[in-house]
Amino acid sequence: MKKAQVKLAFLSAVLAVGTMLAGCGGTNNASNGGESGSSANQEQSGGGSEGAAQGKEKIVIASVGPLSGSASDYGSTAKAGAEYALEQKKAEFEELGFTVEMLPQDDQADPKQAVAIAEMMVSNPDVVALVGHVTTGASIAASVKYEQEGLAMVSPSSTGSSLTEEGKKVVHRICARDDQQGSKAAIFAKNQLNVKSAFVIHDKQAYGQGLADEVKKQFEKDGVQVVGYEGITAGEKDYSAIINQVVAANPDMIYFGGYYAEAGILIKQARDKGYKGYFMGGDGFDSADMLKIAGPAAEGVVFTSTVGDIASTEEGKKWISEYEQATGNKVGIFTSFGYDAMSVTLNGVLEAIKANGGKKPTREEVLTAIHNTKDFQGQFVKVSFNDKGDNEHAEVFVYKYENGEKVYVGKAE
């Protein structure tokens, strides 16, 4: 993030909060309400007047993820799901004497911006917990600030294994970890696709490289030959140098750890150079923009995800219909997990209120209640947090692109 942008975000925070404070899906989901960080901060400034007039105490849940930039598909859809869950719980909080509000923030999937936002969130006394961050690098960077202030975070989608291995009490996630996703992806490739050799590529970032490392480790354990392991620079448009290496090695599969923006380019350029093997990745491939970037070359691309096919059941179809009618938005990649992450968070706040005799709980009380979540049945995922903050019920699923559509394959066993 450029220095000028950081200064602008900082000034917005100053104007919004009124004190001197130090401040990350595709564009087709812009209708999901992806506000910029500054607009969300303005909302923070004026959000409590109605609640104050009603004589109710205010409780704020922050929602943080990339609402702009190349990963906005993920942040915007998670935010939309979280907002829908909160709207459905407002009446219950009002009966207890509270107004509950969501404070959306845009970290642009940038660790530096994530830290700036974390500083603002911990400085706002009304914020008792947050849903986010959405990407691994941003989550890891921001978690340091949250840990210092005891502000609980529940990520819908940060899969990097190291996030919950650093011993921070505030960190939680409802999705599977990359060591689960990566190992199951490699096992699926070997057993279901009959892959015997692979070239592993990553984007040198926390999520992408961490996922690629886990895939490489499992391939080597299972006897799949790793003929190459290389990193690329995210944001570049020409990956011909690495593609030439791949074509020369001619592996059964290219595995790429990273996001759809780079994956789409890699896939198209590899196909253009005559590569005929499988192409596989993680949930970073899950975006309609992947199809726009790669075009016909996306046909047959396989990817894993921590989110199951919510339209596979009648109950899921009913929820989708109700959501779309209520919000005017289409369900995106992390809508369902944004919804369940907020549901888990609000359940923790309600439990903390009960434990505190009906009074507004402290951050520490909310953190304790969230951390003690056991067998909470969300709409799409059951949640029990272990001591590290990982969800004991998290699963991994497999999808592929076929005829210009995302097709559910099944659980990654």
C-alpha positions, -999 to 999 in steps of 0.1 A, spaced: 0 0 0 14 34 -9 24 58 18 -1 84 5 -30 59 9 -19 50 45 -19 87 53 -54 91 38 -67 62 58 -51 76 89 -68 110 84 -101 94 78 -98 76 111 -89 108 129 -119 126 115 -143 97 122 -132 88 157 -123 123 169 -91 114 185 -55 110 172 -53 73 165 -31 53 143 -50 38 120 -72 -63 40 -140 -121 -43 -142 -102 -78 -157 -69 -88 -188 -86 -99 -197 -88 -62 -195 -51 -56 -232 -51 -50 -225 -70 -18 -217 -37 -1 -179 -34 -2 -174 -1 15 -139 14 17 -123 17 51 -129 55 52 -166 52 46 -169 26 72 -151 49 96 -176 76 89 -203 51 98 -185 45 131 -188 82 139 -226 85 135 -237 50 143 -248 53 179 -273 82 179 -305 61 174 -294 35 200 -286 63 225 -320 79 219 -336 46 227 -316 44 259 -299 12 248 -262 4 251 -243 -1 219 -224 -32 210 -203 -32 178 -189 -62 159 -163 -52 133 -161 -70 100 -127 -68 83 -116 -81 49 -106 -69 14 -135 -49 0 -113 -35 -28 -84 -48 -48 -78 -82 -64 -92 -102 -34 -124 -82 -30 -145 -111 -40 -136 -128 -8 -140 -98 15 -172 -85 0 -190 -119 1 -179 -126 37 -191 -91 47 -225 -96 30 -230 -129 49 -220 -114 82 -243 -85 77 -272 -107 70 -266 -128 102 -264 -96 123 -296 -82 109 -314 -114 119 -301 -111 155 -308 -74 161 -342 -79 177 -329 -104 202 -302 -79 214 -328 -52 216 -349 -73 239 -319 -75 262 -314 -37 261 -287 -34 235 -283 -22 199 -259 -43 179 -241 -28 149 -216 -40 123 -186 -19 114 -171 -29 80 -135 -22 73 -114 -27 41 -79 -41 47 -73 -47 10 -57 -81 18 -27 -60 28 -10 -68 61 1 -32 67 -34 -19 62 -47 -47 84 -25 -36 113 -37 0 108 -73 -11 110 -66 -33 140 -53 -3 158 -85 16 151 -107 -13 162 -89 -18 195 -92 19 202 -130 19 197 -144 8 231 -177 -3 216 -161 -30 195 -162 -62 215 -152 -87 188 -147 -89 151 -154 -112 121 -122 -115 101 -98 -110 88 -106 -128 56 -70 -135 42 -42 -152 61 -15 -126 58 -38 -99 70 -51 -121 99 -16 -129 111 -4 -93 110 -35 -79 127 -38 -106 154 -7 -92 172 -27 -60 180 -59 -79 189 -39 -101 213 -25 -71 231 -60 -58 238 -79 -91 242 -102 -85 212 -116 -118 199 -114 -125 161 -134 -151 143 -121 -156 107 -144 -172 81 -117 -180 57 -81 -175 69 -66 -210 63 -29 -205 69 -18 -231 94 6 -207 112 -23 -184 122 -33 -206 151 1 -220 159 15 -188 174 -3 -192 208 -26 -162 205 -58 -166 226 -79 -142 205 -75 -161 172 -103 -183 160 -115 -196 126 -144 -217 114 -127 -230 83 -101 -258 77 -64 -251 79 -40 -253 50 -23 -284 64 -57 -301 61 -66 -285 27 -31 -291 12 -27 -326 23 -62 -336 12 -57 -319 -21 -25 -339 -27 -42 -372 -17 -71 -364 -40 -47 -357 -69 -28 -389 -64 -58 -413 -57 -85 -397 -79 -66 -381 -107 -37 -406 -108 -11 -379 -107 25 -393 -105 44 -360 -110 38 -324 -102 53 -289 -106 44 -268 -75 42 -230 -78 33 -204 -52 29 -166 -50 54 -161 -22 26 -149 2 15 -164 35 -16 -182 22 -2 -193 -12 32 -205 -1 18 -221 30 -7 -241 10 19 -251 -16 43 -263 11 16 -286 25 8 -300 -10 45 -306 -17 50 -323 17 21 -347 11 32 -354 -25 67 -364 -13 52 -385 15 30 -404 -10 57 -409 -36 44 -383 -62 75 -368 -79 78 -331 -74 97 -320 -105 98 -283 -96 90 -259 -68 91 -222 -77 76 -188 -65 62 -161 -87 55 -124 -79 19 -116 -75 6 -88 -97 28 -96 -127 13 -103 -161 39 -125 -178 49 -158 -162 64 -173 -194 98 -180 -176 82 -203 -151 58 -218 -177 88 -227 -199 102 -247 -170 69 -265 -165 65 -273 -202 101 -287 -202 94 -309 -172 60 -320 -185 45 -330 -152 11 -346 -148 -1 -316 -128 7 -280 -120 -3 -271 -85 -5 -234 -77 -8 -219 -42 -22 -184 -46 -52 -164 -58 -73 -164 -89 -58 -132 -104 -24 -149 -109 -39 -184 -113 -60 -173 -143 -29 -159 -160 -8 -190 -153 -35 -213 -166 -40 -194 -198 -3 -190 -205 4 -227 -198 -23 -238 -221 -12 -214 -248 23 -230 -246 8 -265 -250 6 -278 -215 -20 -306 -214 -19 -318 -178 -40 -310 -148 -41 -276 -131 -50 -275 -94 -52 -250 -66 -69 -241 -33 -99 -219 -24 -80 -190 -39 -92 -202 -73 -129 -198 -63 -141 -167 -82 -161 -159 -113 -131 -137 -122 -110 -168 -127 -132 -177 -157 -129 -142 -170 -91 -142 -168 -84 -177 -180 -112 -180 -205 -116 -215 -221 -83 -225 -205 -101 -228 -171 -119 -259 -184 -111 -289 -162 -92 -269 -135 -96 -285 -101 -95 -268 -67 -102 -275 -31 -123 -253 -8 -131 -251 29 -167 -242 20 -191 -270 9 -218 -268 -17 -246 -250 2 -271 -256 -27 -268 -294 -24 -296 -297 2 -332 -284 3 -324 -264 34 -295 -248 17 -315 -239 -13 -342 -224 9 -316 -203 27 -301 -190 -6 -335 -180 -18 -343 -161 14 -309 -145 15 -312 -133 -21 -347 -120 -16 -338 -101 15 -305 -86 3 -308 -84 -34 -273 -100 -36 -262 -133 -51 -245 -158 -28 -207 -157 -33 -177 -178 -22 -176 -168 15 -212 -156 20 -221 -187 39 -190 -187 61 -193 -149 67 -228 -157 79 -217 -185 103 -186 -166 115 -209 -138 126 -234 -162 141 -207 -178 162 -194 -143 173 -229 -131 182 -236 -163 201 -205 -157 221 -216 -121 229 -250 -133 240 -235 -159 262 -212 -133 277 -242 -110 284 -259 -138 302 -228 -147 322 -225 -110 332 -260 -108 346 -275 -91 316 -250 -62 316 -227 -53 287 -198 -77 287 -161 -68 286 -139 -79 257 -123 -104 280 -157 -119 288 -167 -120 251 -133 -137 243 -139 -163 269 -174 -171 257 -163 -173 220 -133 -195 229 -155 -219 249 -178 -224 219 -186 -261 216 -209 -279 191 -225 -246 180 -246 -256 149 -243 -228 124 -263 -227 92 -235 -244 72 -209 -256 96 -207 -270 131 -182 -252 153 -162 -263 183 -130 -244 190 -100 -262 203 -74 -246 225 -56 -231 194 -88 -216 180 -93 -241 152 -127 -256 144 -127 -293 152 -155 -299 127 -139 -281 97 -139 -300 63 -124 -298 29 -142 -300 -4 -134 -304 -41 -147 -284 -71 -138 -281 -108 -146 -257 -136 -167 -273 -163 -185 -256 -193 -179 -222 -177 -194 -232 -144 -181 -242 -109 -191 -278 -104 -191 -295 -69 -172 -328 -69 -175 -339 -33 -156 -340 0 -119 -343 -2 -113 -376 16 
